[in-house]
């Protein structure tokens, strides 16, 4: 994985990781995940960030996003954490921190690395044994990127557009990155397994 990013140059994609406070659960029901995705969309627009891939796990979230203004990623994650914490307090009566104050921002080094990062993010539920295949997991961007399902959150990156001339060609090429053969998925090469994935 790339090094942590301290400065966030505009126009450069980042792999963002946000964890629950002390690695506690972030979501308590499906409605919470719907609310989080709603706020993610609002905050991405407010902070001028494009989201290319995402997955909501039990106690953490992965995003691949491009900020188009300085410190856009910091603004996105800060406001999103505040909005979601207020939602949890109001809905579940939980007080105190919900998300860790700090988040990871990892620099994407190349077009190949960007596609590897997308694959890593969308295979998280499979590695964590939450789903047998990435398209079986509702709370990720895989269905949008690989199958063309509508998802207002997802803005394709130019690297994704370069996979083919048409949407069908891009989706087919993207599915090939996951090495889907006979219903089985190969573990991505060159991607560090995340410990305690869930």
Secondary structure, 3 states (H helix, E strand, C coil): CCCECCCCCCCCEEEEEEEEHHHCCCCCCHHHHHHHHHHHHHHHHHCCEEEEEEEECCCEEEEEEEECCCCHHHHHHHHHHHHHHHHHHHHHCCCCCCECCCCEEEECCCHHHHHHHHHHHHHHHHHCCCCCCHHHCCCECHHHHHHCCCCCCECCCHHHHCCCCCHHHHHHHHHHHCCEECCEECCCCCCCCCCCCC
